[in-house]
Structures are given as C-alpha cells and as structure tokens.
C-alpha cells in the first residue's frame, strides 16, 4: 500500500466525523508522512497499521473527548 492509497482509505473511513476534525486528522497524518520522508513511507505505514485501525483510534478518541480538547499523536487522538 502506498501513502496515497493509505490516505485515501483513511479519508473515506472518516466520512462520518465532523469536517473540521476530519481535516485536522488528515493534515496530521499527511505531516507525519512528510516528516518521515518518502524513503520511509513503508515504515510509517507499518508503524501506523491499517487505515481502519487509524480511523478507529481517531473515532474512539473523539468519543472520549472531555471538556479538554485532545491532540493528535503517533498513538492516536
């Protein structure tokens, strides 16, 4: 799987969350790939797991969000 495929699948899986949250998540992971560099694309995908896993982590983080706003990180939201 390539970065483009990963991000397209992630975008499709996040269709049901608020647009602002979706854009923030997608921007975070685009930046994550950018920071790692094209030569490390496969390692980033391996570390993140499947787009389904990432989408689940994001959605679970949004559900658990309390009065204090969360932040995206390598381990999720």
DAQUIGI-V785917 format. One record per residue. N is the residue number from 1. OMEGA is omega in whole degrees, 0 to 359 (999 if undefined). Layout:
BEGIN
n->N omega->OMEGA
n->N omega->OMEGA
END
This chain:
BEGIN
n->1 omega->179
n->2 omega->177
n->3 omega->182
n->4 omega->179
n->5 omega->180
n->6 omega->183
n->7 omega->177
n->8 omega->178
n->9 omega->179
n->10 omega->179
n->11 omega->180
n->12 omega->181
n->13 omega->182
n->14 omega->183
n->15 omega->189
n->16 omega->175
n->17 omega->181
n->18 omega->185
n->19 omega->180
n->20 omega->178
n->21 omega->179
n->22 omega->180
n->23 omega->179
n->24 omega->180
n->25 omega->181
n->26 omega->177
n->27 omega->179
n->28 omega->183
n->29 omega->173
n->30 omega->178
n->31 omega->179
n->32 omega->177
n->33 omega->180
n->34 omega->181
n->35 omega->181
n->36 omega->181
n->37 omega->183
n->38 omega->182
n->39 omega->181
n->40 omega->182
n->41 omega->182
n->42 omega->179
n->43 omega->178
n->44 omega->180
n->45 omega->178
n->46 omega->181
n->47 omega->181
n->48 omega->186
n->49 omega->183
n->50 omega->175
n->51 omega->178
n->52 omega->178
n->53 omega->180
n->54 omega->180
n->55 omega->179
n->56 omega->178
n->57 omega->180
n->58 omega->182
n->59 omega->178
n->60 omega->178
n->61 omega->178
n->62 omega->179
n->63 omega->184
n->64 omega->183
n->65 omega->179
n->66 omega->180
n->67 omega->178
n->68 omega->182
n->69 omega->179
n->70 omega->182
n->71 omega->178
n->72 omega->176
n->73 omega->180
n->74 omega->184
n->75 omega->178
n->76 omega->185
n->77 omega->999
END
